[in-house]
């Protein structure tokens, strides 16, 4: 039996995760429909939370006594399978990059699920698939995703645990502003500072903020910090 208030905390957490996911895709320049993400916790509960009746596991119910009674209680279940978030981004004249986020139910994500979703994504012309898992996936799942990411198919997988999206880290006062640069912006920066790309300091692709923005190796990000002496100053880092 869950602790008192645990179900309520889980519902609130999933609501925050859905909002952060939508903010993440918006920060990546994707268009997210305004009506996809509920504006309030009550609206989230109305859309994605169901109340079901479940039996309690008791010693009497588990025994062979035919007269044993089974107590039942109401439980709120979050329908993560209904929280799918699809969005798209214009990348050129007539070109669109499509992405989809799947919120996995507990103990659901497996290698077979990844393969099935990969097939569906390719059929529906999605180029980015993001999984949000309640727990840490097993190595086989990660290996399956890495196989697709290394293939020549235009399909890339990303994987987040729910705890990573329970809050938006870019909103924290200690996290400086990160802005990914386009190819044209990068050329201007390198020309203005008389630099070569290899001379830029580096940031790992596994950095939490780099993962939030979906940065890939070779991209460059501008990082703006505040200083008591210099005011606002910017540095540039290459993703490796």
Secondary structure as UniProt FT lines:
FT   TURN            4..5
FT   HELIX           6..27
FT   TURN            28..29
FT   TURN            34..36
FT   HELIX           41..48
FT   STRAND          49..55
FT   HELIX           59..62
FT   TURN            66..67
FT   STRAND          72..78
FT   HELIX           80..82
FT   STRAND          85..92
FT   TURN            93..94
FT   STRAND          95..103
FT   TURN            106..107
FT   HELIX           111..123
FT   TURN            124..125
FT   STRAND          128..133
FT   HELIX           139..150
FT   STRAND          156..161
FT   HELIX           162..165
FT   HELIX           169..171
FT   TURN            173..174
FT   STRAND          177..180
FT   HELIX           183..192
FT   TURN            193..194
FT   HELIX           197..199
FT   STRAND          201..203
FT   TURN            205..206
FT   HELIX           208..212
FT   TURN            213..214
FT   TURN            217..218
FT   STRAND          220..227
FT   TURN            228..230
FT   STRAND          231..239
//
